[in-house]
Amino acid sequence: MNMLVAEITKPGPPDVLRWVDRAVPEPGPGEVLLRVRAFGINRPDILQRKGLYPPPPGASDIPGLEVCGEVIRGDLAGSDLYAGQKVCALLTGGGYAEFCVAPVGQCLPVPEGLSDAEAAAIPETFFTVWHNVFERGALKPTELILVQGGASGIGTTAIQLARAMGSRVWATAGSYEKCKACLELGAERAINYRSQDFVEQVREHTGGRGVDVVLDMVGGDYVAREVGCLAEDGRLVIIAVQGGTAAAFDASLLMRRRLTITGSTLRARSVAFKAGVARALRERVWPLIVAGRVRPCVHAVMPAERVADAHALMESGQHIGKIVLTWPQ
């Protein structure tokens, strides 16, 4: 049995993505086969398409890190999954397809009240934010977090989750419309990084204290600036390096202010690790989604055939939240 998949024919612009026929994959031990209903677009997909982010060993060469789909069959022993169930799943690749395989531990039941597109917009950002903001960054209620790129998929998720957990949120974004969206999602303050210096804003509006946590997706020269606006015992969490991998900063600030710089990537982590994040999400975040206190922010829903257009939209930077593609029902 064959299926359609979006293949990267060679490194390049969005039009190198081509729909081709491939055999439907077979689930292995601890895996299930999903009929994909919707799949999210993420920046790592863009990097992979450009040849800058190869999939980890053993992962599918097909892009796509998150899906909503229907369980068809697989190794369901020891889980509460069942055939016909709608789940959202975090993948190491293979989501741009009509069918995909996913580890059982990385599948979560679709929260009540969400569409397929909304469910597909959850895994990559929610797994990433939960681990980095609340586990690595140890954000606590009443603490203040600065979310860089607050209008991105990661940013819109981080703002909502931090607010729902009782923390205070400031965000940066690159336009009036994006700053407005951050405020509507729960940020107390939105800083337009094109016209305002976020370090000056933090120092001025915290009375020089600084913020407790910074969630950074830029790296490069942002690191020194972020170190400079952290409060005592503050934590800088780096999850992407869109501004470059080299960073120089005043290391004495780390000692004098007892700062922590940390970061992570998710894709190459073990199934066991990601299953642990999934359990935490189901326990701590799923009730918030069902209660309507947190909801994936979807900018655009397109038919799967428009995968190249979806990549172009993401690269344009004009979106707020997630871009999701759906298969015909």
PLY file of the C-alpha trace (Angstrom):
ply
format ascii 1.0
element vertex 329
property float x
property float y
property float z
element edge 328
property int vertex1
property int vertex2
end_header
0.00 0.00 0.00
1.34 3.39 -1.01
0.86 6.92 0.29
1.73 10.48 -0.68
4.69 12.13 1.05
6.36 15.52 0.61
9.95 14.73 -0.31
12.88 17.15 -0.22
14.34 16.55 -3.67
17.47 18.62 -2.96
18.45 21.45 -0.61
16.84 24.68 -1.68
13.78 26.96 -1.67
10.22 25.80 -0.96
9.65 24.47 -4.48
12.14 21.63 -3.90
9.35 19.93 -1.95
7.65 17.39 -4.23
4.74 15.01 -3.61
5.76 11.44 -4.40
4.49 7.92 -3.73
6.10 5.81 -1.03
5.15 2.66 0.79
3.15 3.10 3.99
5.59 2.53 6.89
5.19 -0.39 9.26
5.16 0.32 13.00
7.84 -1.40 15.04
7.89 -2.35 18.72
6.45 0.46 20.82
5.10 2.27 17.75
1.72 2.89 16.14
0.69 3.66 12.59
-1.32 6.87 12.25
-3.51 8.05 9.40
-2.48 11.70 9.35
-5.32 14.24 9.43
-3.21 17.38 9.87
0.45 18.27 10.34
2.26 21.34 11.61
5.02 23.33 9.95
8.03 24.20 12.11
11.27 26.08 11.63
13.38 22.89 11.85
11.48 21.73 8.72
12.71 24.85 6.93
16.28 24.20 8.01
16.05 20.56 6.93
14.73 21.61 3.53
17.73 23.92 3.13
20.14 21.13 4.02
21.10 22.74 7.34
19.46 20.31 9.77
19.72 16.64 8.79
17.40 14.20 10.56
19.00 12.22 13.40
20.15 8.65 12.71
17.23 6.29 12.17
14.68 9.07 11.57
12.65 9.43 8.39
14.08 11.73 5.72
10.56 13.10 5.25
10.09 16.36 7.19
7.36 16.86 9.74
7.68 16.79 13.53
4.04 16.89 14.66
0.73 15.50 13.50
-2.84 14.86 14.46
-3.96 11.48 13.29
-6.06 8.38 13.79
-4.53 5.25 15.32
-4.68 2.45 12.74
-2.67 -0.34 14.34
0.52 -1.07 16.18
2.00 -2.07 19.51
-0.75 -0.88 21.86
0.09 -3.21 24.74
0.61 -1.38 28.00
-0.85 1.89 26.70
-4.33 3.38 26.85
-4.37 3.99 23.08
-6.86 2.16 20.90
-7.53 1.70 17.18
-9.61 4.56 15.78
-8.54 7.02 18.47
-7.58 10.59 17.52
-4.17 11.55 18.89
-1.58 14.24 18.42
1.99 13.00 18.23
5.55 14.29 18.36
7.78 12.76 15.67
11.45 12.78 14.71
10.32 13.08 11.09
7.83 11.71 8.60
4.84 13.95 9.33
4.45 15.37 5.81
2.61 12.26 4.67
-0.76 10.52 4.56
0.46 7.97 7.12
3.27 7.99 9.66
4.59 5.93 12.55
4.95 7.39 16.03
6.25 6.07 19.34
3.33 5.19 21.61
4.79 7.29 24.42
4.82 10.39 22.21
1.12 10.14 21.35
-1.44 12.05 23.38
-5.24 11.98 23.08
-6.60 15.03 21.32
-7.96 17.38 24.00
-11.73 17.72 23.94
-12.94 20.62 21.82
-9.93 20.95 19.51
-10.03 20.62 15.74
-7.56 18.39 13.87
-5.58 21.48 12.86
-5.40 22.80 16.41
-4.33 19.40 17.72
-1.58 19.16 15.09
-0.26 22.55 16.25
0.40 21.29 19.78
3.25 18.73 20.00
6.42 20.48 18.82
5.77 23.76 20.62
4.18 22.40 23.79
6.84 19.72 24.32
9.56 22.32 23.69
8.10 25.01 25.94
7.27 22.67 28.80
10.74 21.17 28.95
12.68 24.39 28.44
10.61 26.94 30.35
9.36 24.85 33.26
11.92 22.07 33.59
15.22 23.59 32.45
14.26 27.21 33.16
12.42 26.30 36.38
9.96 29.18 35.94
7.92 29.63 39.10
4.59 31.34 39.79
4.94 35.14 40.19
8.35 35.12 38.44
8.84 37.25 35.31
9.82 35.67 31.99
10.89 37.48 28.82
9.84 35.52 25.72
11.79 36.46 22.62
9.78 36.10 19.41
6.48 36.13 21.27
4.37 35.88 18.10
5.99 32.65 16.89
4.53 29.22 17.51
6.90 28.74 20.45
6.28 32.28 21.68
2.48 32.13 21.63
2.64 28.83 23.52
5.15 30.11 26.08
3.10 33.23 26.81
-0.08 31.25 27.44
1.49 28.48 29.50
3.50 30.85 31.67
0.42 32.96 32.37
-1.70 29.88 33.10
0.94 28.71 35.58
0.78 32.01 37.45
3.91 33.68 36.10
4.30 37.16 34.65
5.21 37.48 30.97
6.88 40.10 28.80
7.52 39.42 25.13
9.35 40.84 22.14
7.98 40.93 18.61
8.78 42.69 15.34
5.63 44.68 14.54
2.72 46.51 16.13
0.34 43.72 15.09
2.56 41.04 16.63
3.02 43.01 19.85
-0.74 43.43 20.04
-1.19 39.67 19.64
1.27 39.00 22.48
-0.71 41.29 24.77
-3.98 39.62 23.82
-2.46 36.23 24.68
-1.57 37.41 28.18
1.76 39.25 28.07
1.90 42.26 30.38
4.29 44.12 28.12
5.22 43.66 24.46
8.47 45.21 23.21
8.88 45.96 19.51
12.48 44.95 18.95
12.64 46.95 15.71
12.07 50.25 17.50
12.88 49.53 21.15
15.88 48.08 22.98
14.60 45.21 25.10
17.49 45.56 27.57
16.66 49.22 28.21
12.97 48.37 28.52
13.66 45.61 31.03
15.97 47.75 33.13
13.62 50.73 33.10
10.40 48.90 33.85
11.80 46.54 36.49
13.67 49.28 38.35
16.95 47.67 37.36
16.03 44.29 38.85
15.74 42.37 35.58
13.72 39.29 34.60
13.92 35.84 36.14
13.94 33.82 32.91
14.62 34.59 29.25
13.47 32.18 26.54
15.75 32.85 23.57
15.47 31.69 19.97
18.09 34.04 18.54
21.50 33.36 20.12
24.39 35.35 18.66
24.76 38.85 20.06
21.43 38.52 21.88
23.11 36.32 24.51
25.21 39.12 26.00
22.21 41.45 26.07
20.04 38.82 27.72
22.65 38.05 30.35
22.68 41.77 31.09
18.94 41.93 31.78
18.63 38.87 34.04
17.79 39.30 37.72
19.90 37.65 40.40
19.61 33.85 40.13
18.13 34.35 36.65
18.09 31.69 33.94
18.69 32.09 30.21
17.28 29.22 28.12
18.46 29.03 24.50
16.43 26.85 22.12
17.52 28.16 18.70
20.33 30.20 17.17
18.70 32.09 14.33
21.10 34.98 14.96
24.24 32.85 14.95
26.09 30.33 17.10
28.92 32.56 18.36
28.26 34.57 21.51
30.47 36.70 23.78
29.34 38.03 27.16
30.62 39.26 30.50
31.24 36.00 32.37
31.71 37.84 35.66
27.98 38.60 35.62
27.27 34.87 35.88
29.28 34.68 39.08
28.19 37.93 40.66
24.49 37.46 39.91
24.49 33.64 40.14
23.08 33.22 36.65
22.42 30.03 34.71
22.68 29.62 30.95
21.13 26.44 29.58
19.50 25.14 26.44
18.40 22.05 24.61
17.29 20.46 21.39
14.39 18.03 21.38
14.48 16.06 18.16
17.40 13.76 18.95
16.37 13.04 22.56
15.32 9.50 23.43
11.79 8.17 23.18
11.85 7.60 26.93
12.74 11.24 27.58
10.04 12.57 25.26
7.51 10.15 26.73
8.25 11.69 30.12
7.51 15.15 28.75
4.29 13.77 27.25
3.19 12.47 30.65
3.86 15.85 32.23
1.86 17.61 29.54
-1.08 15.25 29.95
-1.10 15.79 33.71
-0.36 19.51 33.92
-1.33 21.09 30.59
-4.16 19.01 29.10
-6.60 20.18 31.84
-5.73 23.79 30.97
-6.49 23.17 27.29
-9.80 21.45 28.05
-10.73 24.33 30.37
-10.01 26.84 27.60
-7.22 28.58 29.52
-4.62 27.61 26.91
-5.19 27.04 23.21
-2.84 26.52 20.28
-2.62 29.70 18.23
-3.14 28.79 14.55
-2.39 31.48 11.98
-3.30 29.57 8.83
-4.74 26.21 7.81
-3.97 25.08 4.26
-4.56 21.90 2.25
-1.58 19.55 2.25
-0.94 20.17 -1.44
0.17 23.72 -0.56
3.17 22.62 1.48
5.54 24.86 -0.50
3.28 27.86 0.11
3.26 27.05 3.83
7.06 27.05 3.91
7.16 30.36 2.05
4.71 31.87 4.53
6.81 30.76 7.49
9.95 32.19 5.92
8.19 35.50 5.28
7.78 36.00 9.01
4.25 37.33 8.55
2.53 34.65 10.61
1.40 34.81 14.24
1.37 31.35 15.79
1.33 28.10 13.87
0.85 27.10 10.22
-0.93 23.78 9.73
-1.71 21.64 6.67
-4.64 19.22 6.43
-5.56 16.23 4.34
-9.03 15.98 2.74
-11.50 14.20 5.00
0 1
1 2
2 3
3 4
4 5
5 6
6 7
7 8
8 9
9 10
10 11
11 12
12 13
13 14
14 15
15 16
16 17
17 18
18 19
19 20
20 21
21 22
22 23
23 24
24 25
25 26
26 27
27 28
28 29
29 30
30 31
31 32
32 33
33 34
34 35
35 36
36 37
37 38
38 39
39 40
40 41
41 42
42 43
43 44
44 45
45 46
46 47
47 48
48 49
49 50
50 51
51 52
52 53
53 54
54 55
55 56
56 57
57 58
58 59
59 60
60 61
61 62
62 63
63 64
64 65
65 66
66 67
67 68
68 69
69 70
70 71
71 72
72 73
73 74
74 75
75 76
76 77
77 78
78 79
79 80
80 81
81 82
82 83
83 84
84 85
85 86
86 87
87 88
88 89
89 90
90 91
91 92
92 93
93 94
94 95
95 96
96 97
97 98
98 99
99 100
100 101
101 102
102 103
103 104
104 105
105 106
106 107
107 108
108 109
109 110
110 111
111 112
112 113
113 114
114 115
115 116
116 117
117 118
118 119
119 120
120 121
121 122
122 123
123 124
124 125
125 126
126 127
127 128
128 129
129 130
130 131
131 132
132 133
133 134
134 135
135 136
136 137
137 138
138 139
139 140
140 141
141 142
142 143
143 144
144 145
145 146
146 147
147 148
148 149
149 150
150 151
151 152
152 153
153 154
154 155
155 156
156 157
157 158
158 159
159 160
160 161
161 162
162 163
163 164
164 165
165 166
166 167
167 168
168 169
169 170
170 171
171 172
172 173
173 174
174 175
175 176
176 177
177 178
178 179
179 180
180 181
181 182
182 183
183 184
184 185
185 186
186 187
187 188
188 189
189 190
190 191
191 192
192 193
193 194
194 195
195 196
196 197
197 198
198 199
199 200
200 201
201 202
202 203
203 204
204 205
205 206
206 207
207 208
208 209
209 210
210 211
211 212
212 213
213 214
214 215
215 216
216 217
217 218
218 219
219 220
220 221
221 222
222 223
223 224
224 225
225 226
226 227
227 228
228 229
229 230
230 231
231 232
232 233
233 234
234 235
235 236
236 237
237 238
238 239
239 240
240 241
241 242
242 243
243 244
244 245
245 246
246 247
247 248
248 249
249 250
250 251
251 252
252 253
253 254
254 255
255 256
256 257
257 258
258 259
259 260
260 261
261 262
262 263
263 264
264 265
265 266
266 267
267 268
268 269
269 270
270 271
271 272
272 273
273 274
274 275
275 276
276 277
277 278
278 279
279 280
280 281
281 282
282 283
283 284
284 285
285 286
286 287
287 288
288 289
289 290
290 291
291 292
292 293
293 294
294 295
295 296
296 297
297 298
298 299
299 300
300 301
301 302
302 303
303 304
304 305
305 306
306 307
307 308
308 309
309 310
310 311
311 312
312 313
313 314
314 315
315 316
316 317
317 318
318 319
319 320
320 321
321 322
322 323
323 324
324 325
325 326
326 327
327 328
